[in-house]
Amino acid sequence: MCALQKAFARLTWIIVFTQILNSTLIAKESFQDECERALEIAEQQYFEGHFDDAIALLNRCLNKGAFSGNNLINAYKILAECYISKSELDQARNFVKKMLEEFPYYQPDKEKDSLILIELVEEIKQQKIKKEEPEQKPETEIVQKPDIKRKKGNKVFLWIGVGAAAIGGGVVAALRGGGNGGGTTNGPERLPDPPGEPGSN
């Protein structure tokens, strides 16, 4: 009997849980359907100039995550257009930025979208491209430093060359002087004669 009661209790909980889950799904689906209708109403309110009403209606659905795909794009566009009409371009730019973050390949409709919306889309895309481009460092001009060691070495070789030239010139002059017949040269001094034998005088 206890086992039967436990089984019955489990079955009851399963039925209750299933009903709660189904009601949650139905509520979610009904809310999504409601937001799809709200999207149409907000668009109509935008064209009639009721910008604040359209903004409030769409923000309610956005905060619940009811939009996806094209509906989400249209919601962002209507919100941006409402803020453009109110001359609040910073708010409009924020919604365009959100739209491009989720749909980076979005292309504006030049026939339906306002000129300001199209310009905002292009502006934000260009900003994103610039951020993704690697920063190019400016080319620095390479200035070749003088080779100090080489200059010092050249000076050493210069002095050696001058010294060698001077020595070479002295040798040549000496050779020329020795071979000139008209020149007077002092030969080695003659040694004195050895003393004579004793008793030879």
C-alpha positions in Angstrom: 0.0 0.0 0.0 2.8 2.4 0.8 4.5 1.6 -2.5 1.3 2.4 -4.3 1.0 5.7 -2.5 4.6 6.7 -3.3 4.0 5.8 -7.0 0.8 7.9 -7.0 2.6 10.8 -5.4 5.4 10.7 -8.0 2.8 10.6 -10.8 1.0 13.6 -9.3 4.2 15.6 -9.2 5.0 14.7 -12.8 1.6 15.9 -13.9 1.9 19.1 -12.0 5.4 19.8 -13.3 4.3 19.1 -16.8 1.4 21.5 -16.5 3.6 24.3 -15.1 6.1 23.8 -17.9 3.4 23.9 -20.5 1.8 27.0 -19.1 5.3 28.7 -19.0 5.8 27.8 -22.7 2.4 29.0 -23.6 2.9 32.2 -21.8 6.2 32.7 -23.5 4.7 32.0 -26.9 1.8 34.3 -26.2 4.2 37.0 -25.1 6.2 36.6 -28.3 3.0 36.8 -30.3 2.1 39.9 -28.4 5.5 41.5 -29.1 5.2 40.7 -32.8 1.9 42.6 -32.8 3.6 45.3 -30.7 6.3 45.7 -33.4 3.6 46.5 -35.9 1.9 48.9 -33.5 5.2 50.6 -32.7 5.9 51.1 -36.4 2.5 52.7 -36.8 3.1 54.9 -33.8 6.4 56.0 -35.3 4.7 57.1 -38.5 2.0 58.9 -36.5 4.6 60.8 -34.5 4.0 59.0 -31.2 7.7 58.4 -30.6 7.7 57.9 -26.8 4.8 55.4 -27.0 6.7 53.4 -29.6 9.9 53.5 -27.6 8.2 52.3 -24.4 6.4 49.4 -26.2 9.5 48.1 -28.0 11.8 48.4 -24.9 9.4 46.3 -22.9 9.7 43.5 -25.5 13.5 43.9 -25.8 14.0 43.6 -22.1 12.2 40.3 -22.2 14.2 39.0 -25.1 11.1 38.5 -27.2 12.6 39.5 -30.5 15.0 37.6 -32.8 16.1 37.7 -36.4 14.4 40.2 -38.6 12.0 41.3 -35.8 15.0 42.3 -33.7 16.5 44.2 -36.6 13.2 46.0 -37.2 12.9 46.8 -33.5 16.3 48.4 -33.4 15.6 50.3 -36.6 12.3 51.7 -35.3 13.9 52.7 -32.0 16.8 54.4 -33.8 14.4 56.3 -36.1 12.2 57.4 -33.2 15.3 58.9 -31.5 16.4 60.5 -34.8 13.0 62.1 -35.0 13.4 63.4 -31.5 16.9 64.8 -32.4 18.5 62.5 -29.8 21.3 61.2 -32.0 23.3 59.6 -29.2 20.5 57.3 -28.3 19.9 56.5 -32.0 23.6 55.7 -32.4 23.4 53.3 -29.4 20.6 51.3 -31.0 22.3 51.2 -34.4 25.5 50.0 -32.7 23.6 47.2 -30.9 22.0 46.2 -34.1 25.4 46.0 -35.9 27.0 44.1 -33.1 24.4 41.3 -33.5 24.0 41.7 -37.3 27.3 43.0 -38.6 26.4 42.4 -42.2 23.3 44.5 -42.1 22.8 46.8 -45.1 20.4 49.7 -44.8 17.5 50.1 -47.2 18.2 53.3 -49.1 14.5 53.5 -50.2 12.9 53.1 -46.7 15.5 54.1 -44.1 16.1 57.7 -43.3 19.3 59.4 -44.6 20.5 59.9 -41.0 20.1 56.2 -40.2 22.0 55.2 -43.2 24.8 57.6 -42.3 24.9 56.3 -38.7 25.2 52.7 -40.0 28.1 53.6 -42.3 29.8 55.7 -39.6 29.7 52.8 -37.0 31.0 50.3 -39.6 33.9 52.6 -40.5 34.8 53.0 -36.8 34.8 49.2 -36.4 37.1 48.7 -39.4 39.5 51.3 -38.0 39.6 49.5 -34.7 40.3 46.2 -36.3 43.1 47.5 -38.5 46.6 47.0 -37.0 48.2 50.2 -36.0 51.0 51.2 -38.4 54.0 52.6 -36.6 55.6 55.6 -38.4 58.7 54.9 -40.3 61.7 56.3 -38.5 64.5 57.7 -40.6 67.7 55.7 -40.0 70.6 58.1 -39.5 74.0 56.4 -40.1 76.4 57.2 -37.3 79.9 58.0 -38.3 82.3 55.2 -37.8 84.5 56.7 -35.1 86.8 53.6 -34.9 87.3 53.7 -38.6 88.3 57.4 -38.5 90.7 56.7 -35.6 92.2 53.8 -37.6 92.6 56.1 -40.7 94.5 58.6 -38.6 96.9 55.9 -37.3 97.5 54.7 -40.9 98.0 58.3 -42.0 100.7 58.9 -39.4 102.3 55.6 -40.3 102.3 56.5 -43.9 103.8 59.9 -43.3 106.5 58.4 -41.1 107.4 55.8 -43.7 107.5 58.4 -46.4 109.9 60.6 -44.4 112.2 57.7 -43.7 112.1 56.6 -47.3 112.9 60.1 -48.4 115.9 60.3 -46.0 117.3 57.0 -47.3 117.0 58.1 -50.9 118.7 61.4 -50.1 121.6 59.6 -48.4 122.1 57.2 -51.3 122.1 60.1 -53.8 124.7 61.9 -51.7 127.1 58.9 -51.5 127.1 58.4 -55.2 127.9 62.0 -56.2 131.6 62.3 -57.3 131.8 66.1 -56.6 130.7 65.6 -53.0 133.2 65.4 -50.2 132.9 62.5 -47.9 134.9 62.0 -44.8 136.1 58.4 -44.8 137.1 56.5 -41.7 140.1 58.0 -39.8 143.4 56.3 -40.5 144.9 54.4 -37.5 148.4 55.6 -36.3 151.3 53.5 -37.5 152.6 51.0 -35.0 155.7 52.1 -33.0 159.0 51.1 -34.5 161.3 48.4 -33.1 163.7 49.5 -30.3 167.1 50.5 -31.6 165.9 51.1 -35.1 166.4 54.9 -35.0 
